Amino acid sequence: MADNAQRMDLVTVLRILHKARTDEVILTSMGTGREWQQFDAHPLDFVHVPSSMGQTQSWGLGVALAQPHRRVIACCGDGSLLMNLGSLVTIANAAPPNFTLLVFDNGVYEVTGGQPTPASTTRGLMGQPIDLAAIVHQCGFKHTERVSSLDQCRDSLDRLLKLRWPGPACGIIGVAPQREDYSVRSPGRPQERVKEFAAALQALK
Amino acid sequence: MFTPGEFTDALQSLGVTHVVGVPDSTLGEWMPAIFHSKHLRLVTVCREGEAWGVAAGLFVGGAKPVVLIQCTGLFESGDALRNAIHDYGLPLFGIIGYRSYLNQSSLPGDTARIFTEPIINAWQLDTVLIDSPEKKSLLAEHYRTCAEQQQPGIALIAEGRA
């Protein structure tokens, strides 16, 4: 993982994702959920807040299996991925061709104040940092991309959204931690929002 | 308790579309039949918390999933269950293997039986216990009741082995 000064700004990346999005289902959580709320809402958005940390990719897998005609994008942080690392194997085994996981890797537990994740401070036997993209690839995802610069971000997100190959696909996106206003932000009452989301999934076919 | 065929027939008759879970020595005997069923899709997860998350996404997407895990997996998966069922109010149904219930000599000192029912009560889940062949019909009856009332539910299946 690059130094923070070299990492992309989370909001800038999400803005690119928001602009590239057409009719995909997009689930966000934690930091991505907080920032996604500043953009125009779409009926197929689901901000998974409150969440059970590490479960957003599992929810996304379920939606992708239930709605194979839609492209489903689940956004999580590296801390959330680490909390449910087995979900990578589950997703690869279920092999939904319409599913993309976007991991926003900032190396910290951002919403609790920026404490480093174990992966960000661990080194392999040869001193190398943990390579999340390699883990995803070895788990059996059909396509994995590292996204580390704004120059490549637009093209990468377009590929990962439109899934011009059979998924599941994954993007590991290097972003800098937010240093201010980093707490989780409530998008409103969960039971009403999930009903609206389910209705949109049924209606917009 | 259930033969594999009885179990898959019961789920098929209820319109279940997906079975999401982790095998144990009893539930695992049903999984080949689930896998080969034309009417059910088996989604095997790596850890039980995932099962509630995947089932939540399936339900929101219009499918009719059930979660199939052992009681020890229920212990592990509490926060995922809490989020899906209580935060979001999703009426998910779990079929939970009750480890060693029928034969406590199989794992002397195992505490699974001590904690299973108190934990289910703590999660405020409407539960039926199926501990004899005469009660097998409770699985379908309870599922239908929960589905009609749009409430979550648990069928606790007594097991004789660890």
Chai-1 contact restraints between the chains, C-beta under 6 A:
chainA,res_idxA,chainB,res_idxB,connection_type,confidence,min_distance_angstrom,max_distance_angstrom,comment,restraint_id
A,P50,B,D87,contact,1.0,0.0,6.0,A-B,restraint_1
A,S52,B,D79,contact,1.0,0.0,6.0,A-B,restraint_2
A,S52,B,A80,contact,1.0,0.0,6.0,A-B,restraint_3
A,S52,B,N83,contact,1.0,0.0,6.0,A-B,restraint_4
A,Q55,B,G53,contact,1.0,0.0,6.0,A-B,restraint_5
A,Q55,B,A80,contact,1.0,0.0,6.0,A-B,restraint_6
A,S58,B,E50,contact,1.0,0.0,6.0,A-B,restraint_7
A,S58,B,G53,contact,1.0,0.0,6.0,A-B,restraint_8
A,S58,B,V54,contact,1.0,0.0,6.0,A-B,restraint_9
A,W59,B,G53,contact,1.0,0.0,6.0,A-B,restraint_10
A,W59,B,A56,contact,1.0,0.0,6.0,A-B,restraint_11
A,W59,B,G57,contact,1.0,0.0,6.0,A-B,restraint_12
A,L61,B,V54,contact,1.0,0.0,6.0,A-B,restraint_13
A,G62,B,V54,contact,1.0,0.0,6.0,A-B,restraint_14
A,G62,B,G57,contact,1.0,0.0,6.0,A-B,restraint_15
A,G62,B,L58,contact,1.0,0.0,6.0,A-B,restraint_16
A,V63,B,G57,contact,1.0,0.0,6.0,A-B,restraint_17
A,V63,B,G61,contact,1.0,0.0,6.0,A-B,restraint_18
A,A66,B,L58,contact,1.0,0.0,6.0,A-B,restraint_19
A,A66,B,G61,contact,1.0,0.0,6.0,A-B,restraint_20
A,A66,B,G62,contact,1.0,0.0,6.0,A-B,restraint_21
A,A66,B,A63,contact,1.0,0.0,6.0,A-B,restraint_22
A,Q67,B,G61,contact,1.0,0.0,6.0,A-B,restraint_23
A,G86,B,C46,contact,1.0,0.0,6.0,A-B,restraint_24
A,G86,B,R47,contact,1.0,0.0,6.0,A-B,restraint_25
A,S87,B,E50,contact,1.0,0.0,6.0,A-B,restraint_26
A,V89,B,C46,contact,1.0,0.0,6.0,A-B,restraint_27
A,T90,B,V45,contact,1.0,0.0,6.0,A-B,restraint_28
A,T90,B,C46,contact,1.0,0.0,6.0,A-B,restraint_29
A,T90,B,E50,contact,1.0,0.0,6.0,A-B,restraint_30
A,A94,B,V43,contact,1.0,0.0,6.0,A-B,restraint_31
A,P190,B,D87,contact,1.0,0.0,6.0,A-B,restraint_32
A,P190,B,Y88,contact,1.0,0.0,6.0,A-B,restraint_33
A,Q191,B,Y88,contact,1.0,0.0,6.0,A-B,restraint_34
A,Q191,B,G89,contact,1.0,0.0,6.0,A-B,restraint_35
A,V194,B,Y88,contact,1.0,0.0,6.0,A-B,restraint_36
A,A198,B,V60,contact,1.0,0.0,6.0,A-B,restraint_37
A,L201,B,G61,contact,1.0,0.0,6.0,A-B,restraint_38
A,Q202,B,G62,contact,1.0,0.0,6.0,A-B,restraint_39
